[in-house]
Amino acid sequence: MHGEFKVPGGKLVVADIEVTHNKISSASISGDFFLEPDSALNDINQALIGLPEDASHQAITQAVQAVLTDDVMLFGFSPPAIATAVRRALGKASSWFDHEFTIIPPVTLPAVEHVALDEVIAQSVASGRRQPTLRFWDWDDSVVVIGCFQSVKNEVDMAAAEQHGVSVVRRVTGGGAMFMEPGNCITYSLTVPTSLVDGMSIEKSYEFLDTWVLAALAEVGIKAHYVPLNDIASTQGKIGGAAQKRYANGVTVHHATMAYDIDADRMLKVLRTGREKLSDKGTTSANKRVDPMRSQTGLSRDTIINAFIEHFSKRYSSQLGDYFEDELTTAKQLVDEKFHTNEWLYKIS
């Protein structure tokens, strides 16, 4: 059994594994990494022999760490990286190339229905009804989408929101508030089996799942990079942020929102934390805009989204798709039963 893992910013780790009677009976780790002394590689291989084929990522990591003496130096990889390669070889973890993805281009729906669809699509992927899915949001209403654990009163000036016709919705993922008006930002949701981020910390999984979009941004002229824990930034500052939820059904939802052309004055009237976050940038007067993607690329929002879709399609096995009718119906039901209720919105008042 063969498994590979490319360490983000590091080297490739390859695991060739044989299993006998549900235990690893032969192990060979290789790759373009650096290791001193080279005799440590045999110790690593021996440490894997005898482990059960369903050994957890943590157990494999600990087994490797236990045989690494103080004089051993690893460059470009680590015990957790070895564990990921081994788990992939054993079929317990997966890579991008193990999956066929469905890409759903922007479909205009109320923003709250997109919030509900994150939960609905996760169920569809978990059941095997649909493939892992990358979907882009489009909406025709003005809304603040707050994180699952944020306080409404601390994040939003509700009187100002009502005055400006901005609704407020709580999503299922953590993270910060998103000020979303039609055409002002680019938002996507990536719904994948959690096996894709097997053994990764939350921070590492954010970096891993954002890798493709950083490359896509480079193709449209933005040199972007990942900033822990969940931000995407360029040399000129923050572009956007990501949020994530790992469901018990074995599916992870990872989504990101990036500013295209935001009316900062309007945002500051509605978002309380926005006032604090932008105060050190001098963005306090009317007619100011937050437009990193528009100003740095000179491209339309649609052009950038199409470039993202094209990049992902070339990078990974993908096909264009659409929502199932019953998914849209279920999302609308969830809006009525959950996302538009005061019990959900004010669960943290």
C-alpha positions, 0 to 999 in steps of 0.5 A: 500500500502506497501513500504520499503527503506533501508538507505545506512549504516542505518536502514530500513524504512517501510511505510504502506499507505492507500489512499482515494479520491487521498489523504493519509488517513492512514499512519503507519511508522515502521522499525528498526530505533531509535527515541526519544521520541517515541511519535514523531512517531505518529506526523510523521504519522499524518503529512502524512495524507492529502497529495496528493497521487502524492506528491513530495519527497520534499513535503513529506520530508517537511511535516515530517520535519515540525512536528519534534521539536528540541528535536526529535532525529532520528537515522539510518533514516531521513525525506527524507528516510521516503519520499522514503518509502512513495513514494514507497508505493504509486508506485511513486518510485521503489526499486531494487526488483521491477525490472527484470534486463537484464545483457549483458556480455562483447561484443567487440565493438569500444569504441565509439560505447559503448559510443553511446549505453549508449544513445540507451539503455536509449531509449530502457528502457524508451520505455519499450522495454527492462528491466533495463540493466546492460551491460559490455563493451569490446573494441579492440581500445585505447581511451580516453573517456572524460566527457561531460563537459570537455575541450579537450585541458585541458584534452588531449595532442592531438599530443601525442594521435595521436602519440600513436594511441589513439582516443578521444571521448566525452561521454554523462555523466559528470565526468573525463577522462577515459584512456581505452586500451584493457584489462586495465580496467573494465567498465559497464553501469547500465541503470535504471528507475529514479524512482529507485533513486527518491528523492535522491540527485546526491551524494546519488544516486551515493552511492546507485547505487554503493552499489552492486559493492562494495559488489561484490568487497569484494567477489573478495578480495577488501575491497572497499568503496564509496568516495563522489562524485563519486569515488570507493576506497580501503584502498590502494587508488582509484580504479575507478570512476562513472558517471551518466546522468538522461534523461528527459524520466525517465531513468538514466544511471550510469556507472563506470570504474575501473582500472585493469592494466593500463600502467601509463607511456603511460597514462601520455603521453596522459592525461594532468590531469593524470600527475597532478593527479599522480604527488603526487604518484611519478608515473613519470617514465616508466614502472609504472602501475596502477593495483589495481584490478589485484594486490589486487586480483591476478585474471584475468579481465575476472574472476572479470567480471564474479564474478560481473555478478554472484553477481548481478544475485544473489542479484537481479532478473536478466537474461542474454541477448544481444543487439538487432540488431537495437540497434547496428545499431542505435549506429553506426548511432549515432557514424557517426552523433554525437560522431565522429563529431568535433561539439560534440568532441570540443563542449568545446574545 
